[in-house]
Amino acid sequence: MNTTQKFDFAAPFVPAASPEDGLIRTVELGEFVAVEVTLWSAIRPGFYLQLTLNKELVGEVWTMSDIYQPGDIIHLKLDSRLLAQEGRYELGFRATNNFSEISNYSPTTPL
């Protein structure tokens, strides 16, 4: 039985971050930082995902419903207090198949 799956995840996109180095200006740090995730081709209703910051789960769980399709972009929020310490962060997400409970991690975006 094969318990591994490979998905065509794209790293999350942060519109406020510099494309060169991921730097977010302090003025861009409101209560939340907007995060965009493109839904991958194998996602199905019931699958769920949660953002990760430096490999730790953060924020709310988002669950796929019938109103979304693969290729759609969903908008999530990252609590800006998680970025309060100066330094480098890696933002990603963990996706979970609700039937098998197998999880996979996306590529990350530097912040």
JOPE-V637758 format. One record per backbone hydrogen bond with DSSP energy under -1.0 kcal/mol. CO is the residue of the C=O (numbers start at 1). NH is the residue of the N-H. If there is no record, write none. Layout:
((CO:NH) (CO:NH))
This chain:
((7:9) (13:36) (14:17) (18:22) (23:18) (25:28) (26:29) (28:30) (31:80) (33:78) (35:76) (36:13) (37:74) (39:71) (40:43) (44:47) (47:64) (48:96) (49:62) (50:94) (51:58) (52:92) (53:56) (56:53) (62:49) (64:46) (65:68) (69:72) (72:39) (74:37) (76:35) (78:33) (79:82) (80:83) (81:84) (89:111) (90:54) (91:109) (92:52) (93:106) (94:50) (95:104) (96:48) (97:101) (102:97) (104:95) (109:91))
